[in-house]
């Protein structure tokens, strides 16, 4: 009987997630979708420095070359402003607002580096996400009340089974100063990096032997939202750290700089990406040869808060073979794995209403910075930028077995995915 309840919960949660992440055009539904414009300039970085954008960002040529604001930001331009030191300022002024911007172009495997300062406040969420039209997704997330933790996650086709999420401890305060968060994504592995140091590596063997591996062209999405509010399910509020103190509005996240490298599906040039069928596999992606129109890359203008030092991390993932030779000075850094069977042992959260949130806004997580040393991959050139000579210490790893924690993350996942309908 208990097993049947678990099975029912899995089916209910999975179908709910899929329903809530319906793209405007999804090739896996058989839709005939527009071509995905490529970043191109394969294996070479594109950089965007938000500190150089004019205060009237919506009239800025470079900004409009790169970015598309969601409906909420387009309607209320005060939700996005430019700070000449900290960059793009995404501001929540009211509890239903969730400002988001996304790139106009896509990468087909690649690397993103995002330098940011997270939004503070219990119940407040900062997100960086790679997401494709098929709802393949790779995330970074930060909870405003957990200022020394970061979260990573990935899943495929909009179905978050809550088995791939991890929480990582860091030895700095994410709401106090700029740090760079990166995703290096290839068919063979995904590296998550903080200030150039790998904190997690995963590979297709951990994703149903590749069947649930993100493998379609993706855009970068940056945003902030409130998970701790009375219109959210209880599990979401718990995951977000409790109800947000709305007397402390506005809540602000800062995005200083983005660097994006398109690996172009291992091709030498790419103008666009298109789907040849509805399978959602990487083999269904056709890379249209050629070079896209040049992007208006901004000039680098490092603000006073820009961080260049590599902080302390330890390699706390046993599958992280590519980082084994990197020596980094470490203090205690923890990794918590959440999800698994117990995460979905009840149907909690299945009734979450699709679309709850601000008008047209939504998002995810995933970005970062630094460079990773990667042996033998044909996807892009990667090199280690900075290391220190101290020996690393072993980080604490905790597996969350309690059903209550898993349920909270599961419901939170549903809530976040509700924001992703763009």
C-alpha positions in Angstrom: 0.0 0.0 0.0 2.8 2.4 0.9 4.5 1.5 -2.4 1.3 2.3 -4.3 1.1 5.7 -2.6 4.7 6.5 -3.6 4.0 5.4 -7.2 0.9 7.5 -7.4 2.7 10.5 -6.0 5.5 10.1 -8.6 3.0 10.1 -11.4 1.0 13.0 -10.0 4.1 15.2 -9.4 5.7 14.3 -12.8 2.5 15.1 -14.7 2.0 18.3 -12.8 5.6 19.5 -13.5 5.3 18.7 -17.2 2.0 20.6 -17.4 3.4 23.7 -15.6 6.5 24.1 -17.9 4.7 24.2 -21.2 6.9 26.3 -23.6 5.3 28.6 -26.1 6.8 26.3 -28.7 8.0 22.9 -27.7 9.5 20.6 -30.4 8.8 17.5 -28.3 5.1 18.2 -28.7 5.5 18.2 -32.4 5.4 22.0 -32.7 7.1 23.5 -35.6 9.2 26.1 -33.8 11.3 29.1 -35.0 15.0 28.4 -35.4 17.1 29.1 -32.2 19.6 31.8 -33.0 23.1 30.7 -31.9 25.6 32.7 -30.0 28.1 31.1 -32.4 31.7 32.2 -32.6 32.2 28.6 -31.4 34.4 28.0 -28.4 35.2 31.7 -28.0 33.6 33.7 -25.2 31.1 36.5 -25.5 31.1 38.9 -22.6 28.4 41.3 -21.4 29.2 43.9 -18.6 26.0 45.3 -17.1 27.9 48.2 -15.5 28.4 49.7 -18.9 24.8 49.8 -19.8 23.0 53.1 -19.9 20.5 54.0 -17.3 17.8 53.8 -20.0 18.6 50.2 -20.6 15.6 49.6 -22.9 17.2 52.0 -25.4 20.8 50.6 -25.0 22.0 49.0 -28.2 24.2 46.4 -26.5 21.5 45.4 -24.0 18.9 45.0 -26.8 21.4 43.0 -28.8 21.7 40.4 -25.9 18.7 40.5 -23.7 14.9 40.1 -23.7 13.1 41.2 -20.5 10.0 39.3 -19.4 6.5 40.9 -19.7 6.7 42.2 -16.1 10.0 44.0 -16.7 8.9 45.3 -20.1 5.7 46.7 -18.5 7.4 48.1 -15.4 10.9 49.2 -16.3 11.6 50.1 -12.7 12.1 46.4 -11.9 15.4 46.6 -13.8 17.9 49.4 -13.3 21.6 49.8 -13.8 24.1 50.3 -10.9 27.4 51.5 -12.3 29.3 49.4 -9.7 27.1 46.3 -9.3 25.4 46.1 -12.7 21.9 45.0 -13.5 19.6 45.5 -10.4 16.6 43.2 -10.5 14.2 44.6 -7.9 11.1 43.1 -6.3 8.9 46.0 -5.1 5.7 44.0 -4.5 5.3 40.3 -3.4 3.9 39.1 -6.8 6.7 40.5 -8.8 9.4 38.3 -10.2 11.7 40.2 -12.6 13.5 38.1 -15.2 15.7 38.7 -18.3 16.9 36.1 -20.8 19.3 35.9 -23.7 17.9 36.2 -27.2 20.4 33.6 -28.4 21.1 30.0 -27.5 24.0 27.7 -26.8 24.2 24.1 -27.8 26.4 22.9 -25.0 28.8 25.5 -23.7 29.8 27.5 -20.6 28.3 30.4 -18.8 29.9 32.5 -16.1 27.7 35.0 -14.2 29.1 37.4 -11.6 26.4 38.4 -9.2 25.4 39.3 -5.6 22.3 37.5 -4.4 19.1 39.1 -3.0 18.9 38.9 0.8 15.9 38.1 2.8 14.1 35.1 4.2 11.8 33.7 1.5 13.6 35.4 -1.4 15.1 33.4 -4.2 17.8 34.4 -6.7 18.1 32.2 -9.8 20.3 31.6 -12.8 19.2 29.0 -15.3 20.0 27.4 -18.7 16.7 26.3 -20.2 15.8 25.0 -23.7 12.6 25.0 -25.7 12.2 21.3 -24.7 12.4 22.4 -21.0 15.8 20.8 -20.5 17.2 22.7 -17.6 20.4 23.4 -15.5 20.1 25.6 -12.4 21.8 27.6 -9.8 19.6 28.9 -7.0 20.1 30.9 -3.8 17.8 31.2 -0.8 18.0 34.7 0.7 18.0 33.5 4.3 20.8 30.9 3.6 23.6 33.2 2.8 26.4 30.7 2.9 24.7 28.1 0.7 24.2 27.6 -3.0 21.9 25.1 -4.8 22.5 23.2 -8.1 20.1 21.1 -10.1 19.4 19.7 -13.6 16.7 17.8 -15.3 15.2 17.0 -18.7 12.0 17.8 -20.6 10.5 19.7 -17.7 10.2 16.7 -15.5 12.0 17.4 -12.2 12.1 14.1 -10.3 13.9 15.8 -7.4 16.8 13.5 -7.5 19.5 15.8 -8.9 19.3 18.8 -6.5 22.2 19.5 -4.2 22.9 22.2 -1.6 26.6 23.3 -1.2 28.1 25.3 1.6 30.5 28.1 0.7 32.8 30.1 2.9 31.5 33.6 2.1 28.2 35.4 2.3 26.5 35.4 -1.0 24.5 38.6 -0.3 27.7 40.6 0.5 29.8 41.1 -2.6 30.3 39.7 -6.1 31.1 36.1 -6.8 31.1 34.2 -10.1 29.0 31.1 -10.7 29.6 28.9 -13.7 28.1 26.0 -15.6 30.3 24.1 -18.0 28.0 21.8 -20.0 29.0 19.1 -22.5 27.6 15.7 -23.6 30.0 14.0 -21.2 29.5 16.0 -18.0 28.3 19.2 -16.2 30.7 21.1 -14.0 29.3 23.6 -11.5 32.0 26.1 -10.4 32.2 29.0 -7.9 34.9 31.6 -8.5 36.7 29.1 -10.8 36.7 26.1 -8.5 34.6 23.1 -9.3 32.1 22.2 -6.5 30.1 19.6 -8.4 30.5 17.4 -11.4 27.8 15.1 -12.8 27.6 13.0 -15.9 24.9 11.1 -18.0 25.3 7.9 -16.1 23.6 9.7 -13.2 20.7 10.7 -15.4 19.1 7.4 -16.5 22.1 6.6 -18.6 21.8 9.8 -20.5 18.0 9.6 -21.3 17.4 12.4 -18.8 20.4 14.5 -19.6 20.0 18.1 -20.7 20.9 18.0 -24.4 19.1 20.7 -26.3 20.0 24.3 -27.2 19.4 26.6 -24.2 19.0 30.2 -23.2 20.4 31.8 -20.1 17.7 33.3 -17.7 18.4 35.6 -14.7 15.8 36.5 -12.1 14.6 37.0 -8.6 11.3 36.0 -7.0 9.6 35.4 -3.6 9.0 31.7 -2.7 8.0 32.6 0.9 4.5 34.2 0.5 1.0 33.2 1.5 0.0 32.3 -2.1 2.6 29.6 -2.3 2.2 26.0 -1.1 3.5 25.2 2.4 6.3 23.2 1.0 7.6 26.0 -1.2 7.5 28.4 1.8 9.5 26.0 3.9 12.1 25.5 1.1 12.4 29.2 0.8 13.1 29.5 4.5 9.7 30.8 5.6 7.5 33.8 4.8 9.3 36.8 3.5 9.2 39.9 5.7 7.4 42.2 3.2 8.1 45.2 5.4 11.7 44.9 4.1 10.8 45.4 0.5 12.3 46.0 -2.0 14.4 42.9 -2.4 17.3 43.3 -4.9 19.7 41.0 -6.7 22.6 42.3 -8.7 24.1 40.8 -11.9 27.4 42.4 -12.8 28.8 40.5 -15.7 28.0 37.5 -17.9 30.4 35.5 -20.2 28.9 32.9 -22.5 30.8 30.4 -24.7 28.9 28.4 -27.2 30.3 24.9 -28.0 28.0 24.8 -31.0 27.3 21.1 -30.7 31.0 20.3 -31.4 30.8 22.1 -34.8 33.2 24.7 -36.0 30.5 27.3 -36.8 26.8 27.8 -36.0 24.3 30.4 -37.1 21.2 28.7 -35.8 19.9 25.5 -34.2 16.8 23.7 -35.4 15.0 20.4 -34.5 14.6 17.7 -37.1 12.1 15.7 -35.1 10.2 15.6 -31.8 12.5 13.2 -29.9 14.3 15.9 -27.9 17.6 14.1 -28.3 20.9 15.9 -29.2 20.9 13.9 -32.5 17.7 15.6 -33.5 19.4 19.0 -33.4 20.6 20.4 -36.8 23.4 22.9 -36.5 22.9 25.5 -39.4 26.4 26.4 -40.6 27.5 30.0 -40.8 28.2 32.9 -38.5 25.4 34.9 -36.8 25.4 38.7 -36.8 27.9 40.1 -34.4 26.7 40.8 -30.8 27.4 44.2 -29.3 29.8 42.9 -26.6 30.2 45.5 -23.9 33.5 46.9 -22.6 34.7 45.4 -19.4 34.3 47.8 -16.4 35.0 46.0 -13.2 33.1 47.5 -10.3 34.7 48.0 -7.0 32.9 44.9 -5.7 34.4 42.6 -8.4 36.0 39.5 -6.9 39.1 38.1 -8.5 40.4 35.9 -5.7 39.5 32.2 -5.7 37.7 31.3 -2.4 38.2 28.1 -0.6 36.5 24.9 -1.7 37.1 21.2 -1.5 36.2 18.6 -4.0 33.2 17.1 -2.3 31.9 14.9 -5.2 33.5 11.5 -5.7 32.7 11.7 -9.4 34.6 14.9 -9.9 37.7 13.3 -11.6 38.6 16.3 -13.7 39.3 18.4 -10.6 41.4 15.9 -8.8 44.7 17.7 -9.5 43.5 21.1 -8.5 44.9 22.2 -5.1 42.8 24.8 -3.4 42.8 26.1 0.1 39.7 25.0 1.9 37.6 25.5 5.0 34.6 23.5 5.8 32.3 23.3 2.8 29.2 21.0 2.9 27.1 19.4 0.3 23.6 18.2 0.9 21.8 16.0 -1.5 18.1 16.2 -1.5 15.4 14.2 -3.3 15.1 10.5 -4.1 12.2 8.2 -3.4 11.4 9.7 0.0 11.2 13.1 -1.6 8.1 12.1 -3.3 6.5 9.8 -0.8 3.3 11.8 -0.7 1.4 13.9 -3.2 2.2 17.1 -1.4 2.3 20.1 -3.8 0.5 18.4 -6.7 -2.3 21.0 -6.4 0.1 24.0 -6.9 -1.8 26.3 -9.3 0.1 26.8 -12.6 1.2 30.2 -13.4 1.2 31.6 -9.8 3.5 34.6 -9.7 3.9 37.9 -11.5 2.7 38.6 -14.9 4.8 36.7 -17.4 7.8 36.4 -15.1 9.7 33.4 -14.3 13.0 31.8 -14.2 15.6 29.5 -12.8 19.2 29.3 -12.0 22.6 28.4 -13.3 25.6 30.5 -14.2 28.9 31.3 -12.8 32.5 32.0 -13.5 36.0 31.0 -13.3 37.6 28.4 -15.5 37.8 24.7 -15.1 40.5 22.4 -16.2 38.9 19.8 -18.3 40.9 16.9 -19.8 40.2 15.6 -23.3 36.9 17.3 -24.0 36.5 18.6 -27.5 33.9 21.2 -26.4 35.7 24.5 -26.0 39.0 25.4 -24.6 39.2 25.4 -20.8 42.1 26.2 -18.5 42.6 26.6 -14.8 42.9 30.3 -14.0 44.0 30.4 -10.4 44.9 28.0 -7.7 46.5 28.1 -4.3 49.2 25.9 -3.0 47.5 24.8 0.2 46.2 21.3 0.6 42.5 20.7 0.4 40.4 19.4 3.2 37.6 17.0 2.9 34.1 18.5 3.0 31.2 17.2 4.9 28.6 15.4 2.8 25.1 14.9 4.1 22.3 13.0 2.4 18.9 14.2 3.2 16.8 11.1 4.0 14.0 12.7 5.8 10.8 12.7 3.8 9.9 16.2 5.1 13.0 17.7 3.6 12.5 15.9 0.3 8.9 17.0 0.1 9.8 20.6 0.8 12.3 20.5 -2.1 9.8 18.7 -4.3 7.1 21.2 -3.8 9.6 24.1 -4.2 10.6 22.6 -7.5 7.0 22.6 -8.7 6.6 26.2 -7.6 9.7 27.3 -9.4 8.7 25.4 -12.6 5.4 27.3 -12.5 7.4 30.5 -13.2 9.1 29.0 -16.2 6.2 29.4 -18.7 7.7 32.2 -20.8 
